[in-house]
Amino acid sequence: MTALQMFGINPLGSFVLALVVPLVVVVFGTYLGVLGALQTFFGESSWQDVSTGEEE
């Protein structure tokens, strides 16, 4: 029996899967969106590059 099947059998496990999987997808999508905005608007790949670029 796979781990995913075991979570599906357990009601608490299915509840956790129903919350954790969408949360991980949203967090990862937000990260990719911020990274894309950094590259598009500032031409940098991290906030540290943007902040040090403005100070100089």
Contacts in CASP RR format, 6 or more apart in sequence:
PFRMAT RR
TARGET T0000
AUTHOR 0000-0000-0000
METHOD contacts of the structure
MODEL  1
MTALQMFGINPLGSFVLALVVPLVVVVFGTYLGVLGALQTFFGESSWQDV
STGEEE
7 13 0 8 1.000
7 14 0 8 1.000
7 16 0 8 1.000
7 17 0 8 1.000
8 14 0 8 1.000
8 17 0 8 1.000
35 45 0 8 1.000
38 44 0 8 1.000
38 45 0 8 1.000
38 46 0 8 1.000
38 47 0 8 1.000
38 50 0 8 1.000
39 45 0 8 1.000
42 49 0 8 1.000
42 50 0 8 1.000
44 50 0 8 1.000
44 53 0 8 1.000
END
